[in-house]
Amino acid sequence: MRTLFMPLAVMALAVPPAFSQTDAGSNPSPLLLRHAAARTVEPAGPLDLRSAIALAQRANPGLSSAAREQEATDAAVLQAGAWPNPVLEAQVEDLRRDNRTTTLLLSQPVELGGKRAARVTAAERARDQAASALLARRSELRASSITLFFDVLAAQERLRLMQDSLGLAQAATRAAANRVAAGKVPPLEETRSRVAEAGIQVELQQAEGALRSARRQLAALWGNPDPRFTQAQGAVDRLPPLTPAQDLERRLAAAPVLRQARLEVERRQALSQLEQARRVPDITVSLGAKRVPADEGMGSGSGRNQVVVGVSVPLPIFDTNRGNVAEALSREEKARDDLAAAELQLGADVAQATERLRSARAAAETLQRDALPGAEAAYKAAAKGFELGKFSFLEALDAQRTHFQVRNQYLMAVADAHRAASELDRLLGTEADETPRTANAAR
């Protein structure tokens, strides 16, 4: 008996227990070990676009979450490839010593029909989806960084314009007070100047609030609720370029949303194959030994040992997995329909963003070429004339407001152009080695 049970014991000990298998979480990567700090603080001083993108890519919590999801799917692939565990079974019949029969069995389930390969393929497609989602998140984060960075630039420029307006209004109020004191104009002139100055003060406070809000939104991308950078450094007047048609077509075919939809179709195909494979029943092979008491044998003396070999096969009579197969096939077709819908929606969104970019560029170029020079010249002439006493305060204020409105329209057009370009980057994705499209503007 000892000589027969010994090989079985060696086989059982040779099988590694479940808790000794390589665990993807036992040795976490540096990304998992890096606990997110309460906030990431950028250096004090000017901040350019390239630095803002780098900060967001390094410390954004959403990007870290997508990276963790990818690592989780790596572990899922590892688990999907695991073989079924063997089963060690011991049975004792009749507890009386002279009549006791002892059986020791080692059983190994054997998967048939390609279940393991289909399971691994489905897990690999899920891992590819997680990797694609990480790349898409990077593109989205980069687009958001560019949009918010230029929002800060535009807010800084609006604040500068309002500060200039306030300087003019304060000078006008002092001049009006001096003229009233000299008896050259009625007191109503000073009152009107102070009312105009108060209105500009309100607009200045609104511009300061808009700048603070834009700065916080930008710094929130890297988890800092209290931004330290002094100003966004870049050329606010620089317009993003139009994407050539051939590049647009190339990037459209490799867009993140389409890549995700294609991978979902492949994953659903693998799951359909897995459900088809599950219709084939698995078998269980058993090998063991049985200790038979002497009175059950054909001779006399002590008990004897018997080799036990068995095969267990389920009979697929009541459960043929037909419902799961039908469900998997329907979900596969649904994934194909979702892919077709995503292609149509992406085409419409890209066309809309392209048209927005083209319209915003045309508006900004028209304002820069035709309206801004005249409005700026009129404002400078009116301000100079007001200082020399040739123009009234209202005339200077009207010229200044006209210049401010035209400049503000131009800034809004530039901001719309950058939002449209960033939306295209979000929809179409960006290459990993692509430098910021406004890198020169951020220097």
Stockholm file with secondary structure:
# STOCKHOLM 1.0

chainA/1-443         MRTLFMPLAVMALAVPPAFSQTDAGSNPSPLLLRHAAARTVEPAGPLDLRSAIALAQRANPGLSSAAREQEATDAAVLQAGAWPNPVLEAQVEDLRRDNRTTTLLLSQPVELGGKRAARVTAAERARDQAASALLARRSELRASSITLFFDVLAAQERLRLMQDSLGLAQAATRAAANRVAAGKVPPLEETRSRVAEAGIQVELQQAEGALRSARRQLAALWGNPDPRFTQAQGAVDRLPPLTPAQDLERRLAAAPVLRQARLEVERRQALSQLEQARRVPDITVSLGAKRVPADEGMGSGSGRNQVVVGVSVPLPIFDTNRGNVAEALSREEKARDDLAAAELQLGADVAQATERLRSARAAAETLQRDALPGAEAAYKAAAKGFELGKFSFLEALDAQRTHFQVRNQYLMAVADAHRAASELDRLLGTEADETPRTANAAR
#=GR chainA/1-443 SS CHHHHHHHHHHHHHSCCGGGSCCTTTSCCHHHHSCCCSCCCCCSEEECHHHHHHHHHHHCHHHHHHHHHHHHHHHHHHHHTCCCCCEEEEEEECSSTTTCEEEEEEEEEECCSSHHHHHHHHHHHHHHHHHHHHHHHHHHHHHHHHHHHHHHHHHHHHHHHHHHHHHHHHHHHHHHHHHHHHTSSCHHHHHHHHHHHHHHHHHHHHHHHHHHHHHHHHHHTTTCSSCCEEEECSCTTCCCCCCCHHHHHHHHHTCHHHHHHHHHHHHHHHHHHHHHHTTSCCEEEEEEEEEECGGGSSSSSSCEEEEEEEEECCCCSSCCSHHHHHHHHHHHHHHHHHHHHHHHHHHHHHHHHHHHHHHHHHHHHHIIIIIHHHHHHHHHHHHHHHHHTSSCHHHHHHHHHHHHHHHHHHHHHHHHHHHHHHHHHHHHCCCTTCCCTTTGGGC
#=GC SS_cons         CHHHHHHHHHHHHHSCCGGGSCCTTTSCCHHHHSCCCSCCCCCSEEECHHHHHHHHHHHCHHHHHHHHHHHHHHHHHHHHTCCCCCEEEEEEECSSTTTCEEEEEEEEEECCSSHHHHHHHHHHHHHHHHHHHHHHHHHHHHHHHHHHHHHHHHHHHHHHHHHHHHHHHHHHHHHHHHHHHHTSSCHHHHHHHHHHHHHHHHHHHHHHHHHHHHHHHHHHTTTCSSCCEEEECSCTTCCCCCCCHHHHHHHHHTCHHHHHHHHHHHHHHHHHHHHHHTTSCCEEEEEEEEEECGGGSSSSSSCEEEEEEEEECCCCSSCCSHHHHHHHHHHHHHHHHHHHHHHHHHHHHHHHHHHHHHHHHHHHHHIIIIIHHHHHHHHHHHHHHHHHTSSCHHHHHHHHHHHHHHHHHHHHHHHHHHHHHHHHHHHHCCCTTCCCTTTGGGC
//
